[in-house]
Amino acid sequence: MELGIYTFAVNAPDPATGESISAEQRMKNLLEEVELADQVGLDVFGIGEHHRPDFVVSTPAVVLAAAAARTKRIRLTSAVTVLSSDDPVRVFQEFATVDLISGGRAEIMAGRGSFIESYPLFGYDLNDYDALFAEKLDLLLTLRKGTQVTWRGKHRASINNRGVYPRPVQDPMPVWIAVGGTPESVVRAGTLGLPLAVAIIGGAPARFTELVDLYREAGREAGHDPATLKVSINSHGFVADTSKAAADAAWPPYLDTMGRIGRERGWPPPTRARYEAERSPQGALLVGDPQEVVDKILYEHELFRMDRFLMQFSVGSMPHASMMRAIELFGTHVAPAVRRELGVVTAGA
């Protein structure tokens, strides 16, 4: 099983101090985080796309290209690319470029996005939310198949026997489908035979087993080899030297970020009691000391038999030193322990 990190590169004021850093400094910190993740032996680093003032990355491919030049082995993925409001040709070209720079380490995690700012920004109608994703995913998969492309669509201009360059090192370029819990989305991924990334950010992870089973069944019914139907579980978390230190460090940014998003969406405000319940062995948050995080990853592996686990560091703004320590602990303590338990042999072992 692969283990990695993803981030939305939050750039809000530190809720503990009220202090802010510049977008330039946040970007510098982000690249240092990717470098460290590579150095401590993690398998994947993902960067999300947002078009809001509290996040610093709107173009993951650009940041991943910078990271590609500073890393050696870690795989580099969007988390996610909001494909519905983007041009699949440009997405393919950008990630093919990252693939060339990285020597074949780029991936696209395609989704519809958990925020909607990109739709009016790029001139799309939210009434076409589902149709946009289905059509643009079809074009993206067509682009993977060959250099000369002919394609017809409704929401994007058709293409008549045009070459699309550059071509990536990997053939085909990996494309994951990211979902938040919609059965239709997991069936689509399974029917297409594409790997599935499931975001579990609250509640009991066990309730998502039916979705993963549905994905695998849809893939089998479509004739795909079950071995190719890969699953990634993506969850919020944080690691520190002690359980209390992790909980106390992660709570203020979690409260700030989830509270702000909750007010936009009409959710009840987070409470410390609910946060602690989510930290429990069967909860969704992987916040704790290294052994607690190991145990929870292994518990989720029993549920899902996933091929990849990605942890979001962090939910909200946190001091760079704390982030770097969390990545170090995840790479040097959590990942080796999980690999030993699952009998995973790493490159060079």
WOKAWO-V55316 format. One record per backbone hydrogen bond with DSSP energy under -1.0 kcal/mol. NH is the residue of the N-H (numbers start at 1). CO is the residue of the C=O. Records with the same first field share a line. If there is no record, write none. Layout:
NH=CO / CO
This chain:
2=307
4=309
5=44
6=311
7=46
11=54
14=19
18=14
26=22
27=23
28=24
29=25
30=26
31=27
32=28
33=29
34=30
35=31
36=32
37=33
38=34
39=35
40=36
41=38
42=37
43=3
45=75
46=5
47=77
48=7
50=57
55=52
56=9
63=59
64=60
65=61
66=62
67=63
68=64
69=65
70=67
75=43
76=105
77=45
78=107
79=47
81=109
83=81 / 111
85=82
86=83
91=87
92=88
93=89
94=90
95=91
96=92
97=93
98=94
99=95
100=96
101=97
102=98
104=99
107=76
108=174
110=176
111=81
119=116
121=117
122=118
124=119
128=125
129=126
132=128
133=129
134=130
135=131
136=132
137=133
138=134
139=135
140=136
141=137
142=138
143=139
144=140
145=142
149=162
151=159
159=151
162=149
164=147
176=108
177=195
178=110
179=197
186=182
187=183
188=184
189=185
190=186
191=187
192=188
194=189
196=230
197=177
198=232
199=179
200=234
207=204
208=205
209=206
212=208
213=209
214=210
215=211
216=212
217=213
218=214
219=215
220=216
221=217
222=218
223=220
224=219
228=225
229=226
230=228
232=196
233=308
234=198
235=310
237=312
238=286
240=288
246=242
247=243
248=244
249=245
250=246
251=247
254=250
255=251
256=252
257=253
258=254
259=255
260=256
261=257
262=258
263=259
264=260
265=261
266=262
267=262
275=271
276=272
277=273
278=274
279=275
280=277
283=280
285=278
286=236
288=238
293=289
294=290
295=291
296=292
297=293
298=294
299=295
300=296
301=297
302=298
303=299
304=300
305=301
307=231
308=231
309=2
310=233
311=4
312=235
313=6
316=314
323=319
324=320
325=321
326=322
327=323
328=324
329=325
330=326
331=327
332=328
333=329
334=329
335=330
337=333
338=334
339=335
340=336
341=337
342=338
344=339
349=346
